[in-house]
Amino acid sequence: MADVFIAAGTRTPFGRYGGQLAAMRCDDLAAAPLTSLIERYPSVDWGAVDDVVLGCANQAGEDNRNVARMAALLSGLPETVPGMTVNRLCASGLEAICVAARAIAGGDAQLVIAGGVEGMSRAPFVIPKAYTAFSREQKLEDTTLGWRCINPVMQARYSVDSMTQTADNLAREHGIARACQDAYAWRSQQRTAQAQAQGWLAEEITAVRVRQGSEFITVREDEHPRPNVTPAHLAKLKPLLGPDSTITAGNASGINDGACALLLGSAAALERYGLQPMARVISMAAAGVAPRIMGIGPVPATHKLLAKVGLSLHDFDRIEINEAFAAQVLACTRGLGLPDDAKHVNGNGGAIALGHPLGATGARLVMTAAYALRRQQQSRALVSLCVGVGQGVALALERV
């Protein structure tokens, strides 16, 4: 199998729900980091790109009908470059990178753009078709997040707990106190603030121009972080599922807009276009868990990956686990034998501070890990996400 390298990566800022990026179509949002890569690396023959693979969890609105292909055309790539959209819900961006890496490793491709996008502010409402002829019943479904058009057999067999409920299930089953969740959320905000101050996030970000009314604004920074939040602020927030639960808006990830793209290639492709590798993709793995505790998915996925590559968790200098909820990520870190405040876990903060545009987050985590390996001269990084309906995906990188 051929070695697979990450040669470059960039992302848009992540916008708040209804925020600065809300007026930007999802396909335009997806195109923005692709256009940035084209402009940054003029030595690359962009017509030689074998595929564009983007993750997207919704695909019910302006991201419909293969948003990867739309983004490729909108970005300025030649029309001869194909595109494919993949969906593994919250891990869609990571899955896109896995798809690209497998194609290159197997010799079916030499150069692939992979990443993801989600425009959650513009997710549409939908009305499903009727089950019976001449039905006068209509049900409006919100596609922003979570279950819709539920199969009653699925509901009977597995339940269809909301994302918040799955986090609360983990908090109860693993004894994760509200104070521990809030402390983790505060650390995420503080680490993100430090990363911003150091310029580490700016290194990742491509500014985007967005029309607001008759004018344009340029968005350069993530909109979701709350650097001034205090533990006292977090403690005052009401639980989302009633007084006996522990999940709040402060210890959960956001609903956001954003896109990310990475350029992956073989050694021959990188040499041909004068590109320096940031990291090598070692391997990847996916695992399934019960849907009602979907957030624990990174634990079996990580164990499966480590067994495959013959490494232990101690062999990794950096770990990125998506922060869907503080309770969820703490269940995972504790399940992996890591302390709650491990400095090498989500060192730049995570989705609680940065936000979680579903299809883009997995790609953002990989890019953050690759930049950090290069910046801090570390050896290996592990990236993992939980996935709605009960899955986990993990990927290992090493610096070259």
C-alpha positions in Angstrom: 0.0 0.0 0.0 1.3 3.5 -0.9 2.0 6.1 1.8 -0.7 8.8 2.1 0.3 12.3 3.1 -1.6 15.5 4.1 0.0 18.3 2.1 -2.1 21.3 3.1 -5.3 22.3 4.8 -7.5 25.2 5.5 -11.0 26.0 6.7 -13.5 28.8 6.9 -14.2 30.5 10.3 -16.9 28.7 12.1 -20.0 30.8 12.5 -22.7 30.8 15.1 -26.2 29.6 14.4 -27.9 32.6 12.6 -24.6 34.4 12.8 -22.2 36.0 10.3 -22.1 33.0 7.9 -25.8 32.4 8.0 -26.5 34.2 4.7 -23.9 32.1 2.9 -25.2 29.1 0.9 -23.8 25.8 1.9 -22.4 25.0 -1.5 -20.6 28.4 -1.6 -19.3 27.8 1.9 -17.9 24.4 0.8 -16.2 26.0 -2.1 -14.4 28.7 -0.1 -11.6 26.5 1.3 -11.2 24.8 -2.0 -10.6 28.1 -3.7 -8.1 29.0 -1.0 -6.1 25.9 -1.7 -6.1 26.6 -5.4 -4.8 30.2 -4.8 -2.2 29.1 -2.2 -0.6 26.4 -4.3 -0.2 27.6 -7.9 2.4 25.0 -8.6 -0.2 22.2 -8.5 -1.9 21.1 -11.7 -5.4 21.3 -10.2 -6.8 19.5 -13.2 -4.9 16.4 -12.1 -6.9 16.1 -8.9 -8.5 12.7 -8.9 -11.5 13.5 -6.8 -13.0 15.9 -4.3 -14.6 14.1 -1.3 -16.6 16.1 1.2 -18.6 15.1 4.2 -22.0 16.6 4.9 -24.5 15.3 7.4 -27.7 17.0 6.2 -28.0 17.2 2.4 -31.6 18.3 2.6 -31.3 21.9 1.3 -28.7 23.9 -0.5 -26.3 21.0 0.2 -28.4 18.5 -1.8 -27.5 16.6 -4.9 -23.8 16.1 -4.1 -22.5 19.3 -2.5 -18.9 18.1 -3.1 -19.4 18.3 -6.9 -21.2 21.6 -6.6 -18.3 23.0 -4.5 -15.7 21.7 -6.9 -17.4 23.5 -9.8 -17.9 26.7 -7.8 -14.4 26.8 -6.5 -12.8 27.2 -9.9 -11.5 23.6 -10.2 -11.7 22.3 -13.8 -15.0 20.6 -14.6 -13.1 17.4 -15.4 -12.4 17.0 -11.6 -15.2 14.8 -10.1 -16.7 15.1 -6.6 -18.4 12.8 -4.1 -20.3 13.6 -0.9 -20.2 11.1 2.0 -22.3 10.9 5.2 -21.3 9.4 8.5 -23.1 12.2 10.4 -20.8 13.9 12.9 -17.7 12.1 11.5 -18.5 12.9 7.8 -15.5 15.1 7.4 -13.2 12.5 8.9 -14.8 9.8 6.8 -14.1 11.9 3.7 -10.4 11.9 4.6 -10.6 8.1 5.2 -12.1 7.6 1.7 -9.4 9.7 0.1 -6.6 8.0 2.0 -7.8 4.6 1.0 -8.0 5.6 -2.7 -4.4 6.9 -2.6 -3.1 4.0 -0.6 -4.7 1.5 -3.0 -3.2 3.3 -6.0 -6.5 4.4 -7.4 -5.7 8.1 -6.9 -2.7 10.3 -6.5 -4.1 13.6 -5.4 -7.5 14.1 -3.6 -9.1 17.0 -1.9 -11.1 15.9 1.2 -13.0 17.7 3.9 -16.5 18.6 4.9 -19.2 21.3 5.2 -22.3 22.1 7.2 -24.5 25.1 6.9 -26.7 24.5 9.9 -28.3 28.0 9.9 -29.7 27.3 6.5 -30.9 23.8 7.1 -34.5 23.6 5.7 -37.8 22.4 7.1 -39.2 19.5 5.1 -42.6 17.9 4.6 -42.4 14.2 4.0 -44.7 12.5 1.5 -47.8 10.9 2.8 -47.9 7.1 3.5 -51.4 6.8 2.2 -53.3 8.1 -0.9 -55.3 11.3 -0.4 -53.9 11.9 3.1 -54.5 15.3 4.5 -52.0 15.0 7.3 -48.8 16.9 7.1 -45.8 17.0 9.4 -43.1 19.6 9.3 -39.6 18.2 10.1 -36.7 20.4 11.1 -33.5 19.1 9.4 -31.0 21.2 11.5 -30.1 18.4 13.9 -31.3 15.0 15.0 -33.9 12.4 14.1 -36.6 13.0 11.5 -38.9 10.8 9.4 -38.4 8.1 12.1 -38.9 4.5 11.4 -41.2 3.1 14.1 -39.3 -0.2 14.1 -36.1 1.6 14.8 -37.8 3.5 17.6 -39.1 0.3 19.2 -35.8 -1.6 19.0 -33.3 1.1 19.9 -35.2 4.2 21.0 -34.5 7.5 19.2 -33.0 9.6 22.0 -32.0 13.1 21.1 -28.3 14.0 21.0 -28.7 15.8 24.3 -30.4 12.7 25.8 -27.6 10.4 24.7 -25.1 12.7 26.5 -27.3 12.6 29.6 -27.4 8.8 29.4 -23.6 8.7 29.5 -23.4 11.2 32.4 -25.8 9.0 34.4 -24.2 5.7 33.5 -20.7 6.9 34.1 -21.3 9.1 37.1 -20.1 12.3 35.4 -21.1 15.2 37.7 -22.3 18.5 36.4 -19.3 20.2 38.1 -16.9 18.0 36.1 -18.7 18.8 32.8 -18.6 22.5 33.5 -15.0 22.4 34.4 -14.2 20.6 31.2 -16.2 23.2 29.2 -14.4 26.1 30.8 -11.0 24.5 30.0 -12.1 24.1 26.3 -12.9 27.8 26.2 -9.7 28.8 27.8 -7.6 26.6 25.5 -9.3 28.0 22.5 -8.7 31.5 23.7 -5.0 30.7 24.1 -4.8 29.1 20.7 -6.4 32.3 19.2 -3.9 34.5 21.1 -1.0 32.4 19.8 -2.2 32.7 16.2 -2.7 28.9 15.9 -6.3 29.2 14.8 -5.5 32.0 12.3 -3.0 29.6 10.7 -5.9 27.3 9.9 -8.5 29.8 8.7 -9.3 31.3 5.3 -11.3 34.5 5.6 -14.6 34.6 3.7 -16.6 37.5 2.2 -20.3 37.3 3.0 -23.1 39.5 1.7 -25.1 41.2 4.4 -27.9 43.2 2.7 -26.3 45.5 0.1 -22.8 45.2 1.5 -20.2 42.6 2.1 -18.3 41.8 5.3 -15.2 39.8 5.7 -15.3 37.1 8.4 -11.8 36.2 9.7 -12.3 34.6 13.1 -14.4 31.9 14.7 -17.6 33.3 16.0 -18.6 30.7 18.6 -15.9 30.9 21.3 -16.8 32.6 24.7 -13.3 33.5 26.1 -14.8 35.5 29.0 -17.1 32.8 30.3 -16.4 31.8 33.9 -17.1 28.7 35.9 -19.7 30.8 37.8 -21.5 31.6 34.5 -21.5 28.0 33.5 -22.9 26.9 36.9 -25.9 29.2 36.5 -27.1 27.7 33.2 -30.3 25.6 33.3 -30.1 22.0 32.3 -31.6 21.3 28.9 -33.6 18.2 30.0 -35.0 19.3 33.3 -33.6 19.9 36.8 -32.4 16.4 37.4 -30.2 16.4 34.3 -26.7 17.9 33.8 -26.4 18.9 30.1 -26.5 22.6 29.4 -25.9 24.9 26.5 -22.5 25.7 28.2 -21.2 22.2 28.3 -22.4 21.2 24.9 -21.1 21.9 21.4 -22.7 24.6 19.2 -24.9 24.5 16.1 -22.7 26.1 13.5 -21.8 26.9 9.9 -18.4 26.1 8.4 -16.3 24.2 5.9 -12.8 22.6 5.8 -10.6 21.1 3.0 -7.4 19.2 3.0 -5.1 18.2 0.2 -4.0 14.6 0.3 -1.5 12.9 -2.0 1.0 10.2 -2.6 4.7 10.7 -2.3 5.1 10.9 -6.0 2.3 13.6 -6.3 3.8 15.7 -3.6 7.3 15.5 -5.2 5.8 16.4 -8.6 4.2 19.6 -7.4 6.8 20.6 -4.8 4.6 20.1 -1.8 5.9 19.4 1.7 4.0 16.8 3.7 2.5 17.9 7.0 1.7 14.4 8.2 1.3 10.8 7.1 -2.0 8.9 7.5 -1.2 5.7 9.4 -4.6 4.0 9.5 -8.2 4.4 10.5 -11.0 2.3 12.0 -14.8 2.5 12.7 -16.9 0.8 15.3 -20.6 0.6 16.3 -22.2 1.1 19.7 -25.8 1.3 21.1 -27.5 4.4 19.6 -28.6 5.6 23.1 -25.0 6.0 24.1 -23.6 7.1 20.8 -21.1 9.4 22.4 -18.9 6.5 23.7 -18.1 5.5 20.1 -14.5 6.8 20.1 -13.5 4.3 22.8 -14.1 1.0 20.7 -13.0 2.8 17.5 -9.7 3.8 19.2 -9.1 0.3 20.6 -9.8 -1.2 17.2 -7.4 1.2 15.5 -4.6 0.7 18.1 -4.9 -3.1 17.8 -4.6 -2.8 14.0 -1.5 -0.6 14.0 0.2 -2.2 17.0 0.5 1.0 19.0 -0.8 2.1 22.5 -2.4 5.3 23.5 1.0 6.3 25.1 2.5 6.4 21.7 0.5 9.5 20.8 1.6 13.0 21.7 -1.7 14.6 20.7 -5.3 13.4 20.9 -8.3 15.1 19.4 -11.7 13.8 20.5 -14.7 15.7 19.3 -16.5 17.6 22.1 -20.1 16.9 21.2 -20.8 17.3 24.9 -18.5 17.5 27.9 -20.2 14.5 29.4 -19.6 12.5 26.2 -15.9 13.4 25.8 -15.3 12.8 29.6 -16.9 9.3 29.2 -14.5 8.6 26.4 -11.3 10.0 28.1 -12.1 8.1 31.3 -12.9 5.0 29.3 -9.4 5.3 27.7 -7.7 5.9 31.0 -7.0 9.6 30.5 -7.4 12.3 33.1 -10.2 14.9 32.7 -7.7 17.7 32.2 -5.1 15.9 30.1 -3.1 18.6 28.4 -2.5 16.6 25.2 -6.2 16.0 24.6 -7.9 18.8 22.6 -5.0 21.2 23.3 -6.5 24.0 21.3 -10.0 23.5 22.8 -12.7 21.8 20.9 -16.3 22.0 19.6 -17.7 23.3 22.9 -15.7 26.5 22.3 -15.2 26.4 18.5 -18.5 25.0 17.4 -19.5 21.9 15.6 -20.6 22.3 11.9 -21.4 18.6 11.6 -19.9 17.7 8.3 -16.8 19.9 8.7 -15.7 19.0 12.3 -13.9 15.7 11.5 -11.8 17.4 8.8 -11.1 20.3 11.2 -9.8 17.9 13.8 -7.4 16.2 11.4 -6.1 19.5 10.1 -5.7 20.9 13.7 -3.7 17.7 14.6 -1.5 17.9 11.5 -0.7 21.6 12.1 0.1 20.9 15.7 2.4 18.0 14.9 4.4 20.2 12.6 4.4 23.2 14.9 5.4 21.4 18.1 7.6 18.8 16.4 5.5 15.9 17.9 5.5 12.4 16.6 1.9 11.1 16.4 -1.7 12.2 16.8 -5.0 10.4 17.1 -8.3 11.8 16.0 -11.7 10.4 16.9 -15.4 11.4 16.8 -18.6 9.9 18.1 -21.4 9.5 15.5 -25.2 9.7 15.8 -27.1 6.5 15.7 -24.2 4.8 17.6 -20.8 4.8 15.9 -17.2 6.0 16.4 -14.4 6.6 14.0 -10.7 7.0 14.7 -7.7 7.9 12.6 -3.9 8.0 13.4 -1.4 10.4 11.9 2.4 10.8 12.2 4.7 13.7 11.5 7.1 13.2 8.6 
